[in-house]
């Protein structure tokens, strides 16, 4: 491993070019793949998992002879979970580093500002875990590694409100709480659309908070004062922790509580919060369920879990590493399918072909989103304190929607699910 001098002036930003010793059979110049990932800052717990997955993918491809007979080299920057850093980083990857291919970045807030740069240079990428990032620009060389499907905004809320509509007695009043940032507002917009289209719900609060918020007590007390039946939240990891703790401290007990709390997909955060999560219904993108075991899934997760302790990252990581690895698989299959590194040809191939990955078969549709949604809603049930082992299977995080993947039933109302 070697460090490469940094073009971005922000002192904490980091570029690492990862090189592997080349065997005689792979003495050709490497194919350089560039990305920026959140390795520090608020969403770093997930960004680091994506990097690990891409490193595993790189090693697997190189062990089989590389792409087009050439080894893969990853060139990556730390964007510090800061959207303002991303345009500079992708400009450098293209203009200065002159990478052959691009992937990422990770997270909606970072992908959104990357797309205009990609459009300017006519470059292709696969954004990782970005919700509806291309819904306004409609860039035809952008693709999404997130199973939200053709209506990405609504996917983070549809199952949640379908569960609410089926509950007895049906909850009616809704409060939305979301950060004033790209991802959270996309998810909140989806909730608003679903509420309007389904009918039978009354939106009594639509609260937006600054991403810099550290005290969530006032936010949640304002919600509690309205006594809504449903509290729908869209939040990144730091917010997720603060909101869950604040809700428990003030004794918030709506009939349903949850939504898109991204922090609750990170194992160390799950262990940290423990029983405080009981009853929360949350969006999930991938789980260690028997119905989600595809060719290569277990092997990738075994490699990830073997390296995680020494890397200081999520020791289980069921949600994010498979999607990061799958992004690499799609890129590799497009390169091999076109026998080319031409950006326009790669995009055309991705739009017109199916891909076999460790998260199942993928076909892309409008705006580069998955043609078919495969999003889950789970409920935390009977979670014990200070236990990592309980999260190695999904027995305490039960899939309750959609029906075809269900592993248990929703406990309703929220107060009942919170009981030991």
ZATORVEX-129090 format. One record per residue (C-alpha): residue number from 1; residue in one letter; chain; z, x, y. Coordinates in Angstrom, 2 decimals, m for minus. Example, Ala and Ser with C-alpha at 12.3 -4.5 7.8 and 13.67 -1.06 7.14 Angstrom:
ZATORVEX-129090
(1, 'a', 'A', (7.80, 12.30, m4.50)) (2, 's', 'A', (7.14, 13.67, m1.06)) 
end
This chain:
ZATORVEX-129090
(1, 'x', 'A', (0.00, 0.00, 0.00)) (2, 'x', 'A', (m0.74, 1.28, 3.48)) (3, 'x', 'A', (0.05, 0.03, 6.96)) (4, 'x', 'A', (m2.77, m0.45, 9.42)) (5, 'x', 'A', (m2.33, m0.21, 13.19)) (6, 'x', 'A', (m2.06, m3.55, 14.89)) (7, 'x', 'A', (m4.35, m4.98, 17.50)) (8, 'x', 'A', (m2.06, m7.85, 18.47)) (9, 'x', 'A', (0.57, m6.70, 20.96)) (10, 'x', 'A', (3.41, m8.94, 19.70)) (11, 'x', 'A', (5.85, m6.35, 18.27)) (12, 'x', 'A', (6.90, m8.28, 15.18)) (13, 'x', 'A', (3.37, m9.11, 14.06)) (14, 'x', 'A', (2.40, m7.13, 11.01)) (15, 'x', 'A', (m0.86, m6.26, 9.31)) (16, 'x', 'A', (m0.87, m4.96, 5.79)) (17, 'x', 'A', (m4.05, m4.05, 3.94)) (18, 'x', 'A', (m3.36, m4.16, 0.22)) (19, 'x', 'A', (m5.39, m1.74, m1.86)) (20, 'x', 'A', (m5.41, m1.21, m5.58)) (21, 'x', 'A', (m6.44, 1.98, m7.39)) (22, 'x', 'A', (m10.04, 1.57, m8.43)) (23, 'x', 'A', (m11.15, 2.12, m11.97)) (24, 'x', 'A', (m14.49, 3.89, m12.51)) (25, 'x', 'A', (m16.02, 0.50, m13.30)) (26, 'x', 'A', (m14.92, m0.79, m9.88)) (27, 'x', 'A', (m15.86, 2.13, m7.63)) (28, 'x', 'A', (m17.97, m0.12, m5.36)) (29, 'x', 'A', (m16.84, m0.89, m1.84)) (30, 'x', 'A', (m14.24, m3.66, m1.86)) (31, 'x', 'A', (m14.83, m7.19, m0.68)) (32, 'x', 'A', (m12.35, m7.56, 2.17)) (33, 'x', 'A', (m10.74, m10.98, 2.56)) (34, 'x', 'A', (m8.83, m11.65, 5.77)) (35, 'x', 'A', (m6.08, m14.11, 6.57)) (36, 'x', 'A', (m3.06, m14.71, 8.74)) (37, 'x', 'A', (0.11, m16.08, 7.21)) (38, 'x', 'A', (3.56, m16.97, 8.50)) (39, 'x', 'A', (5.68, m14.10, 7.18)) (40, 'x', 'A', (8.35, m14.46, 9.87)) (41, 'x', 'A', (9.48, m17.47, 11.88)) (42, 'x', 'A', (10.14, m21.08, 11.00)) (43, 'x', 'A', (7.62, m21.62, 8.20)) (44, 'x', 'A', (7.86, m18.13, 6.67)) (45, 'x', 'A', (9.70, m19.41, 3.53)) (46, 'x', 'A', (6.40, m21.03, 2.54)) (47, 'x', 'A', (4.03, m18.49, 4.06)) (48, 'x', 'A', (5.56, m15.77, 1.91)) (49, 'x', 'A', (4.94, m17.85, m1.21)) (50, 'x', 'A', (1.28, m18.27, m0.26)) (51, 'x', 'A', (0.93, m14.51, 0.21)) (52, 'x', 'A', (2.48, m13.89, m3.22)) (53, 'x', 'A', (0.04, m16.37, m4.78)) (54, 'x', 'A', (m2.95, m14.70, m3.14)) (55, 'x', 'A', (m1.75, m11.29, m4.31)) (56, 'x', 'A', (m1.47, m12.60, m7.88)) (57, 'x', 'A', (m4.95, m14.08, m7.60)) (58, 'x', 'A', (m6.34, m10.80, m6.23)) (59, 'x', 'A', (m4.81, m8.86, m9.10)) (60, 'x', 'A', (m6.12, m11.32, m11.69)) (61, 'x', 'A', (m9.66, m11.16, m10.29)) (62, 'x', 'A', (m9.61, m7.37, m10.03)) (63, 'x', 'A', (m8.34, m7.06, m13.60)) (64, 'x', 'A', (m11.45, m8.96, m14.71)) (65, 'x', 'A', (m13.87, m6.76, m12.75)) (66, 'x', 'A', (m13.65, m8.20, m9.24)) (67, 'x', 'A', (m16.18, m10.39, m7.45)) (68, 'x', 'A', (m19.86, m9.51, m7.77)) (69, 'x', 'A', (m18.68, m6.32, m9.48)) (70, 'x', 'A', (m16.62, m5.31, m6.43)) (71, 'x', 'A', (m12.80, m5.21, m6.11)) (72, 'x', 'A', (m10.96, m7.53, m3.74)) (73, 'x', 'A', (m8.88, m6.19, m0.87)) (74, 'x', 'A', (m6.59, m8.50, 1.09)) (75, 'x', 'A', (m6.18, m7.88, 4.81)) (76, 'x', 'A', (m3.42, m10.01, 6.25)) (77, 'x', 'A', (m1.46, m10.46, 9.45)) (78, 'x', 'A', (1.88, m12.07, 10.17)) (79, 'x', 'A', (1.22, m14.82, 12.72)) (80, 'x', 'A', (5.00, m15.24, 13.13)) (81, 'x', 'A', (4.73, m19.03, 12.64)) (82, 'x', 'A', (3.31, m19.10, 16.17)) (83, 'x', 'A', (0.04, m21.02, 16.72)) (84, 'x', 'A', (m0.65, m19.00, 19.88)) (85, 'x', 'A', (m1.09, m15.82, 17.80)) (86, 'x', 'A', (m3.71, m17.23, 15.46)) (87, 'x', 'A', (m6.90, m17.15, 17.59)) (88, 'x', 'A', (m6.36, m13.46, 18.41)) (89, 'x', 'A', (m5.70, m12.59, 14.80)) (90, 'x', 'A', (m8.81, m14.30, 13.45)) (91, 'x', 'A', (m10.91, m12.81, 16.24)) (92, 'x', 'A', (m9.68, m9.36, 15.20)) (93, 'x', 'A', (m10.29, m10.01, 11.53)) (94, 'x', 'A', (m13.89, m10.92, 12.36)) (95, 'x', 'A', (m14.74, m8.55, 15.23)) (96, 'x', 'A', (m12.65, m5.46, 14.53)) (97, 'x', 'A', (m11.69, m5.52, 10.84)) (98, 'x', 'A', (m15.09, m6.99, 9.96)) (99, 'x', 'A', (m13.76, m8.67, 6.83)) (100, 'x', 'A', (m16.33, m10.09, 4.43)) (101, 'x', 'A', (m14.55, m13.40, 3.80)) (102, 'x', 'A', (m11.75, m15.47, 5.29)) (103, 'x', 'A', (m9.06, m17.64, 3.83)) (104, 'x', 'A', (m6.22, m19.59, 5.44)) (105, 'x', 'A', (m4.31, m19.61, 7.62)) (106, 'x', 'A', (m1.31, m21.45, 6.25)) (107, 'x', 'A', (0.15, m24.61, 7.83)) (108, 'x', 'A', (m1.33, m27.28, 10.07)) (109, 'x', 'A', (0.07, m25.82, 13.28)) (110, 'x', 'A', (m1.70, m22.52, 12.59)) (111, 'x', 'A', (m4.92, m23.85, 11.06)) (112, 'x', 'A', (m5.73, m26.11, 14.02)) (113, 'x', 'A', (m6.10, m23.23, 16.54)) (114, 'x', 'A', (m8.04, m21.14, 14.01)) (115, 'x', 'A', (m10.88, m23.64, 13.60)) (116, 'x', 'A', (m12.42, m23.18, 17.09)) (117, 'x', 'A', (m12.63, m19.42, 16.44)) (118, 'x', 'A', (m14.29, m20.03, 13.09)) (119, 'x', 'A', (m16.76, m22.40, 14.74)) (120, 'x', 'A', (m17.64, m19.82, 17.38)) (121, 'x', 'A', (m18.50, m17.23, 14.73)) (122, 'x', 'A', (m19.83, m19.70, 12.14)) (123, 'x', 'A', (m17.33, m18.52, 9.55)) (124, 'x', 'A', (m16.09, m20.38, 6.48)) (125, 'x', 'A', (m12.46, m20.71, 5.44)) (126, 'x', 'A', (m10.11, m22.66, 3.20)) (127, 'x', 'A', (m7.09, m23.74, 5.22)) (128, 'x', 'A', (m3.93, m23.83, 3.15)) (129, 'x', 'A', (m1.58, m26.81, 3.34)) (130, 'x', 'A', (m2.97, m28.11, 6.63)) (131, 'x', 'A', (m2.84, m31.84, 7.25)) (132, 'x', 'A', (m5.87, m33.36, 8.97)) (133, 'x', 'A', (m6.50, m30.13, 10.90)) (134, 'x', 'A', (m10.26, m30.79, 11.02)) (135, 'x', 'A', (m10.14, m34.53, 11.71)) (136, 'x', 'A', (m11.20, m34.13, 15.35)) (137, 'x', 'A', (m13.54, m31.13, 15.23)) (138, 'x', 'A', (m15.37, m32.07, 11.98)) (139, 'x', 'A', (m16.40, m28.46, 11.35)) (140, 'x', 'A', (m18.67, m28.32, 8.30)) (141, 'x', 'A', (m17.52, m24.85, 7.18)) (142, 'x', 'A', (m13.84, m25.74, 6.95)) (143, 'x', 'A', (m12.19, m26.77, 3.67)) (144, 'x', 'A', (m8.64, m27.86, 2.95)) (145, 'x', 'A', (m6.34, m26.77, 0.13)) (146, 'x', 'A', (m4.05, m29.77, 0.33)) (147, 'x', 'A', (m4.34, m32.82, m1.96)) (148, 'x', 'A', (m4.21, m35.39, 0.83)) (149, 'x', 'A', (m7.69, m36.76, 0.20)) (150, 'x', 'A', (m10.17, m38.51, 2.50)) (151, 'x', 'A', (m7.47, m40.02, 4.74)) (152, 'x', 'A', (m5.19, m37.03, 5.23)) (153, 'x', 'A', (m3.03, m38.40, 8.00)) (154, 'x', 'A', (m2.16, m41.57, 6.10)) (155, 'x', 'A', (m1.48, m39.75, 2.83)) (156, 'x', 'A', (1.87, m38.43, 4.07)) (157, 'x', 'A', (3.07, m42.02, 4.58)) (158, 'x', 'A', (1.08, m44.42, 2.38)) (159, 'x', 'A', (3.18, m44.09, m0.77)) (160, 'x', 'A', (6.41, m44.17, 1.21)) (161, 'x', 'A', (5.59, m47.52, 2.82)) (162, 'x', 'A', (4.11, m48.96, m0.38)) (163, 'x', 'A', (7.48, m48.27, m2.00)) (164, 'x', 'A', (9.18, m49.95, 0.96)) (165, 'x', 'A', (6.94, m53.01, 0.70)) (166, 'x', 'A', (7.79, m53.40, m3.00)) (167, 'x', 'A', (11.56, m53.08, m2.49)) (168, 'x', 'A', (13.79, m56.15, m2.65)) (169, 'x', 'A', (14.87, m57.21, m0.15)) (170, 'x', 'A', (11.95, m55.74, 1.72)) (171, 'x', 'A', (13.02, m53.47, 4.61)) (172, 'x', 'A', (11.29, m54.34, 7.88)) (173, 'x', 'A', (12.35, m52.26, 10.88)) (174, 'x', 'A', (11.12, m48.67, 11.12)) (175, 'x', 'A', (12.09, m45.61, 13.15)) (176, 'x', 'A', (9.76, m42.59, 13.21)) (177, 'x', 'A', (11.20, m39.16, 14.00)) (178, 'x', 'A', (8.74, m36.26, 14.34)) (179, 'x', 'A', (8.45, m32.88, 15.99)) (180, 'x', 'A', (6.09, m32.59, 18.93)) (181, 'x', 'A', (3.74, m30.31, 16.97)) (182, 'x', 'A', (0.41, m30.61, 15.17)) (183, 'x', 'A', (1.61, m31.23, 11.61)) (184, 'x', 'A', (4.44, m33.60, 12.42)) (185, 'x', 'A', (2.38, m35.66, 14.83)) (186, 'x', 'A', (m0.49, m35.94, 12.33)) (187, 'x', 'A', (1.97, m37.26, 9.75)) (188, 'x', 'A', (3.55, m39.60, 12.31)) (189, 'x', 'A', (0.10, m40.88, 13.30)) (190, 'x', 'A', (m0.51, m41.63, 9.64)) (191, 'x', 'A', (2.76, m43.55, 9.43)) (192, 'x', 'A', (1.78, m45.61, 12.47)) (193, 'x', 'A', (m1.62, m46.40, 10.92)) (194, 'x', 'A', (m0.08, m47.43, 7.60)) (195, 'x', 'A', (2.54, m49.63, 9.29)) (196, 'x', 'A', (m0.17, m51.39, 11.30)) (197, 'x', 'A', (m2.54, m51.85, 8.36)) (198, 'x', 'A', (0.07, m53.01, 5.84)) (199, 'x', 'A', (1.82, m55.43, 8.17)) (200, 'x', 'A', (5.33, m56.75, 7.71)) (201, 'x', 'A', (6.98, m53.79, 9.44)) (202, 'x', 'A', (8.37, m53.59, 12.95)) (203, 'x', 'A', (8.32, m50.16, 14.64)) (204, 'x', 'A', (11.55, m50.08, 16.66)) (205, 'x', 'A', (11.65, m46.36, 17.51)) (206, 'x', 'A', (9.04, m43.61, 17.76)) (207, 'x', 'A', (10.96, m40.48, 18.64)) (208, 'x', 'A', (9.42, m37.10, 19.41)) (209, 'x', 'A', (11.52, m33.93, 19.71)) (210, 'x', 'A', (10.57, m30.41, 20.90)) (211, 'x', 'A', (9.92, m27.81, 18.16)) (212, 'x', 'A', (12.59, m25.65, 19.82)) (213, 'x', 'A', (15.32, m28.22, 19.08)) (214, 'x', 'A', (18.39, m26.79, 17.33)) (215, 'x', 'A', (20.88, m29.68, 17.65)) (216, 'x', 'A', (19.62, m32.78, 15.87)) (217, 'x', 'A', (22.81, m34.81, 16.35)) (218, 'x', 'A', (21.56, m36.55, 19.53)) (219, 'x', 'A', (18.17, m37.25, 17.92)) (220, 'x', 'A', (19.70, m38.92, 14.89)) (221, 'x', 'A', (22.41, m40.77, 16.83)) (222, 'x', 'A', (19.69, m42.34, 18.98)) (223, 'x', 'A', (18.03, m43.55, 15.79)) (224, 'x', 'A', (21.30, m44.79, 14.33)) (225, 'x', 'A', (21.98, m46.87, 17.44)) (226, 'x', 'A', (18.92, m48.98, 16.63)) (227, 'x', 'A', (20.06, m49.56, 13.02)) (228, 'x', 'A', (16.54, m49.43, 11.49)) (229, 'x', 'A', (15.95, m50.34, 7.86)) (230, 'x', 'A', (13.65, m47.32, 7.40)) (231, 'x', 'A', (13.80, m43.83, 8.93)) (232, 'x', 'A', (10.56, m41.91, 8.47)) (233, 'x', 'A', (10.72, m38.20, 9.35)) (234, 'x', 'A', (8.00, m35.54, 9.69)) (235, 'x', 'A', (9.44, m32.02, 10.03)) (236, 'x', 'A', (8.91, m28.36, 9.14)) (237, 'x', 'A', (11.63, m26.35, 7.29)) (238, 'x', 'A', (14.15, m25.58, 10.07)) (239, 'x', 'A', (13.97, m29.15, 11.37)) (240, 'x', 'A', (14.33, m30.58, 7.87)) (241, 'x', 'A', (17.67, m28.84, 7.39)) (242, 'x', 'A', (18.96, m29.86, 10.82)) (243, 'x', 'A', (17.90, m33.48, 10.46)) (244, 'x', 'A', (19.37, m33.93, 6.97)) (245, 'x', 'A', (22.67, m32.35, 8.03)) (246, 'x', 'A', (22.85, m34.43, 11.21)) (247, 'x', 'A', (22.06, m37.65, 9.32)) (248, 'x', 'A', (24.90, m36.96, 6.88)) (249, 'x', 'A', (27.36, m35.96, 9.60)) (250, 'x', 'A', (26.91, m39.23, 11.50)) (251, 'x', 'A', (26.81, m41.36, 8.34)) (252, 'x', 'A', (23.25, m42.61, 8.78)) (253, 'x', 'A', (22.54, m45.20, 6.05)) (254, 'x', 'A', (19.21, m46.97, 6.46)) (255, 'x', 'A', (17.77, m48.71, 3.43)) (256, 'x', 'A', (15.17, m45.90, 3.08)) (257, 'x', 'A', (15.24, m42.37, 4.47)) (258, 'x', 'A', (12.66, m39.62, 4.10)) (259, 'x', 'A', (8.96, m39.06, 4.66)) (260, 'x', 'A', (7.46, m35.58, 5.07)) (261, 'x', 'A', (10.40, m33.18, 5.24)) (262, 'x', 'A', (8.59, m29.96, 4.38)) (263, 'x', 'A', (11.78, m27.94, 4.13)) (264, 'x', 'A', (12.84, m29.98, 1.13)) (265, 'x', 'A', (9.98, m28.46, m0.86)) (266, 'x', 'A', (11.61, m25.01, m0.64)) (267, 'x', 'A', (14.06, m24.22, m3.46)) (268, 'x', 'A', (16.65, m22.20, m1.46)) (269, 'x', 'A', (16.83, m25.06, 1.05)) (270, 'x', 'A', (17.28, m27.54, m1.79)) (271, 'x', 'A', (20.15, m25.47, m3.17)) (272, 'x', 'A', (21.66, m25.11, 0.30)) (273, 'x', 'A', (21.63, m28.86, 1.02)) (274, 'x', 'A', (22.46, m30.00, m2.52)) (275, 'x', 'A', (23.95, m33.52, m2.64)) (276, 'x', 'A', (23.08, m34.12, 1.03)) (277, 'x', 'A', (19.52, m34.78, m0.20)) (278, 'x', 'A', (20.48, m37.55, m2.63)) (279, 'x', 'A', (18.51, m40.70, m1.92)) (280, 'x', 'A', (15.90, m39.04, 0.28)) (281, 'x', 'A', (12.31, m40.00, m0.57)) (282, 'x', 'A', (9.95, m37.15, 0.20)) (283, 'x', 'A', (6.30, m36.22, 0.06)) (284, 'x', 'A', (5.35, m33.58, m2.54)) (285, 'x', 'A', (2.07, m31.75, m3.10)) (286, 'x', 'A', (2.68, m30.21, m6.53)) (287, 'x', 'A', (5.46, m30.39, m9.12)) (288, 'x', 'A', (6.34, m28.86, m12.51)) (289, 'x', 'A', (5.53, m32.12, m14.28)) (290, 'x', 'A', (3.89, m32.29, m17.72)) (291, 'x', 'A', (1.09, m34.39, m16.24)) (292, 'x', 'A', (0.29, m31.56, m13.79)) (293, 'x', 'A', (m0.14, m28.74, m16.28)) (294, 'x', 'A', (m3.72, m27.49, m15.90)) (295, 'x', 'A', (m5.40, m24.42, m17.41)) (296, 'x', 'A', (m3.68, m21.37, m15.96)) (297, 'x', 'A', (m0.88, m23.22, m14.16)) (298, 'x', 'A', (1.96, m21.93, m16.32)) (299, 'x', 'A', (0.60, m18.40, m16.37)) (300, 'x', 'A', (0.40, m18.24, m12.57)) (301, 'x', 'A', (3.90, m19.65, m12.17)) (302, 'x', 'A', (5.29, m17.19, m14.74)) (303, 'x', 'A', (3.82, m14.29, m12.76)) (304, 'x', 'A', (5.11, m15.73, m9.50)) (305, 'x', 'A', (8.63, m16.31, m10.82)) (306, 'x', 'A', (8.71, m12.79, m12.27)) (307, 'x', 'A', (7.95, m11.22, m8.88)) (308, 'x', 'A', (9.92, m13.64, m6.69)) (309, 'x', 'A', (13.42, m12.13, m7.03)) (310, 'x', 'A', (12.40, m8.64, m5.96)) (311, 'x', 'A', (10.23, m10.08, m3.18)) (312, 'x', 'A', (13.12, m12.16, m1.85)) (313, 'x', 'A', (11.13, m15.40, m1.92)) (314, 'x', 'A', (11.64, m18.86, m3.40)) (315, 'x', 'A', (12.62, m18.10, m7.02)) (316, 'x', 'A', (10.95, m21.21, m8.47)) (317, 'x', 'A', (8.22, m22.18, m6.03)) (318, 'x', 'A', (6.58, m25.05, m7.87)) (319, 'x', 'A', (4.89, m26.63, m4.85)) (320, 'x', 'A', (3.08, m23.93, m2.93)) (321, 'x', 'A', (2.01, m20.93, m5.07)) (322, 'x', 'A', (m0.40, m22.98, m7.24)) (323, 'x', 'A', (m2.18, m24.26, m4.12)) (324, 'x', 'A', (m2.41, m20.76, m2.65)) (325, 'x', 'A', (m3.82, m19.42, m5.92)) (326, 'x', 'A', (m6.25, m22.35, m6.13)) (327, 'x', 'A', (m7.61, m21.52, m2.66)) (328, 'x', 'A', (m8.53, m18.08, m3.99)) (329, 'x', 'A', (m10.11, m19.62, m7.08)) (330, 'x', 'A', (m12.34, m21.90, m5.00)) (331, 'x', 'A', (m13.47, m18.99, m2.84)) (332, 'x', 'A', (m14.19, m16.84, m5.90)) (333, 'x', 'A', (m16.14, m19.59, m7.66)) (334, 'x', 'A', (m18.24, m20.13, m4.54)) (335, 'x', 'A', (m19.01, m16.39, m4.27)) (336, 'x', 'A', (m19.96, m16.16, m7.93)) (337, 'x', 'A', (m21.93, m19.40, m7.75)) (338, 'x', 'A', (m24.03, m18.27, m4.79)) (339, 'x', 'A', (m24.04, m14.56, m5.69)) (340, 'x', 'A', (m23.54, m14.11, m1.99)) (341, 'x', 'A', (m21.04, m13.49, 0.83)) (342, 'x', 'A', (m23.17, m15.49, 3.26)) (343, 'x', 'A', (m20.84, m17.87, 5.10)) (344, 'x', 'A', (m23.29, m20.77, 5.43)) (345, 'x', 'A', (m24.33, m20.55, 1.77)) (346, 'x', 'A', (m20.70, m20.50, 0.66)) (347, 'x', 'A', (m19.91, m23.61, 2.70)) (348, 'x', 'A', (m22.92, m25.46, 1.34)) (349, 'x', 'A', (m21.86, m24.58, m2.20)) (350, 'x', 'A', (m18.29, m25.76, m1.58)) (351, 'x', 'A', (m19.53, m29.09, m0.22)) (352, 'x', 'A', (m21.76, m29.73, m3.23)) (353, 'x', 'A', (m19.79, m28.47, m6.25)) (354, 'x', 'A', (m16.63, m29.25, m8.19)) (355, 'x', 'A', (m14.04, m26.53, m8.75)) (356, 'x', 'A', (m11.70, m25.96, m11.69)) (357, 'x', 'A', (m8.33, m24.60, m10.55)) (358, 'x', 'A', (m4.69, m24.27, m11.54)) (359, 'x', 'A', (m3.99, m27.50, m9.60)) (360, 'x', 'A', (m6.73, m29.40, m11.41)) (361, 'x', 'A', (m10.34, m30.20, m10.57)) (362, 'x', 'A', (m11.18, m30.30, m6.88)) (363, 'x', 'A', (m14.13, m31.82, m5.05)) (364, 'x', 'A', (m14.38, m31.68, m1.28)) (365, 'x', 'A', (m15.43, m34.58, 0.91)) (366, 'x', 'A', (m15.47, m35.50, 4.60)) (367, 'x', 'A', (m14.09, m32.83, 6.97)) (368, 'x', 'A', (m13.54, m30.52, 4.01)) (369, 'x', 'A', (m10.67, m32.64, 2.66)) (370, 'x', 'A', (m10.27, m33.40, m1.03)) (371, 'x', 'A', (m12.54, m36.26, m2.07)) (372, 'x', 'A', (m9.62, m37.89, m3.91)) (373, 'x', 'A', (m5.98, m37.89, m2.89)) (374, 'x', 'A', (m3.28, m36.69, m5.26)) (375, 'x', 'A', (m0.08, m36.87, m3.24)) (376, 'x', 'A', (3.34, m37.73, m4.69)) (377, 'x', 'A', (6.54, m39.24, m3.40)) (378, 'x', 'A', (9.76, m38.21, m5.07)) (379, 'x', 'A', (13.40, m39.18, m4.68)) (380, 'x', 'A', (16.32, m36.78, m4.95)) (381, 'x', 'A', (18.77, m38.25, m7.44)) (382, 'x', 'A', (22.14, m37.02, m8.73)) (383, 'x', 'A', (21.73, m33.58, m7.15)) (384, 'x', 'A', (24.80, m31.39, m7.71)) (385, 'x', 'A', (26.13, m28.75, m5.30)) (386, 'x', 'A', (25.30, m25.04, m5.57)) (387, 'x', 'A', (22.94, m25.26, m8.53)) (388, 'x', 'A', (19.57, m23.55, m8.76)) (389, 'x', 'A', (19.01, m24.46, m12.41)) (390, 'x', 'A', (18.75, m28.19, m11.71)) (391, 'x', 'A', (15.52, m27.64, m9.75)) (392, 'x', 'A', (13.64, m25.82, m12.52)) (393, 'x', 'A', (12.47, m29.18, m13.81)) (394, 'x', 'A', (11.99, m32.37, m11.83)) (395, 'x', 'A', (14.85, m34.33, m13.43)) (396, 'x', 'A', (16.72, m34.42, m10.11)) (397, 'x', 'A', (13.58, m34.91, m8.05)) (398, 'x', 'A', (12.03, m37.94, m9.68)) (399, 'x', 'A', (8.39, m38.87, m9.08)) (400, 'x', 'A', (8.48, m42.51, m8.00)) (401, 'x', 'A', (4.90, m42.86, m6.65)) (402, 'x', 'A', (2.09, m43.18, m7.67)) (403, 'x', 'A', (2.62, m45.11, m10.88)) (404, 'x', 'A', (0.30, m42.91, m12.97)) (405, 'x', 'A', (2.59, m39.90, m12.43)) (406, 'x', 'A', (5.98, m41.66, m12.33)) (407, 'x', 'A', (8.91, m39.97, m14.02)) (408, 'x', 'A', (11.58, m42.44, m12.89)) (409, 'x', 'A', (12.46, m45.41, m10.69)) (410, 'x', 'A', (13.46, m45.49, m7.05)) (411, 'x', 'A', (17.15, m46.10, m6.42)) (412, 'x', 'A', (17.36, m48.63, m3.58)) (413, 'x', 'A', (18.88, m48.82, m1.06)) (414, 'x', 'A', (19.49, m45.28, 0.20)) (415, 'x', 'A', (23.27, m45.80, 0.27)) (416, 'x', 'A', (23.27, m46.54, m3.46)) (417, 'x', 'A', (21.28, m43.38, m4.21)) (418, 'x', 'A', (23.74, m41.27, m2.24)) (419, 'x', 'A', (26.62, m42.17, m4.53)) (420, 'x', 'A', (27.68, m39.36, m6.96)) 
end
